[in-house]
Amino acid sequence: MDNTKDEREFVAAPAPNEEIVSKPPRARVEDAVDPEEAEAPRRRDYLDGFLAAKPPADSVGGAGSALQEAVIEALREIYDPEIPVNIYDLGLIYGVEVDDNADATVTMTLTTPHCPVAETMPGEVELRVTSVPGIRDAEVVLVWDPPWGPHKMSDEARLELGML
């Protein structure tokens, strides 16, 4: 074993009672740049193109894609056995995502954890989503938070149930 002294220098942190020699500068209001004196004025239409943009034509999935709409339409064909409304309008579907590999992920809940179809409904949703033409694979994520409530229903569902 070599007993040579390590030649690296170590700097210890200052003790709590030691004064730090150089403090970083504080931000001051006077130092802020006046928007009227700025070199280039800020354009207010910087989001116009972003908000109006549609997904690229060659992308398979993504928000607003035809494949995502087809999955949502397939979910509208599944009805809750106790409430005569489809599970999408009932508000049981929290999210539908389709990626560029045509894999769908459906995040959903049930009306209660003790729902009689708690064991079969996620499987039915997965089977129905997988049967959509163009979908390669489907995954159903069952969540309990946030809990379902009647406020999650669409206006169409409330009208059908006489709640409007």
SULMO-V842819 format. One record per backbone hydrogen bond with DSSP energy under -1.0 kcal/mol. CO is the residue of the C=O (numbers start at 0). NH is the residue of the N-H. Records with the same first field share a line. If there is no record, write none. Layout:
# SULMO-V842819
CO=NH ; NH
This chain:
# SULMO-V842819
14=17
28=31
33=36
44=47
46=50
47=51
55=58
61=64
64=68
65=69
66=70
67=71
68=72
69=73
70=74
71=75
73=76
74=77
77=86
82=84
84=79
85=89
86=91
87=90
88=153
91=108
94=106
96=104
97=61
98=101
101=135
102=98
103=138
104=96
105=140
106=93 ; 94
107=142
111=114
114=117
116=120
119=123
120=124
121=125
122=126
123=127
124=128
125=129
126=130
128=131
131=134
136=103
138=105
140=107
148=151
149=152
153=157
154=158
155=159
156=160
157=162
158=161
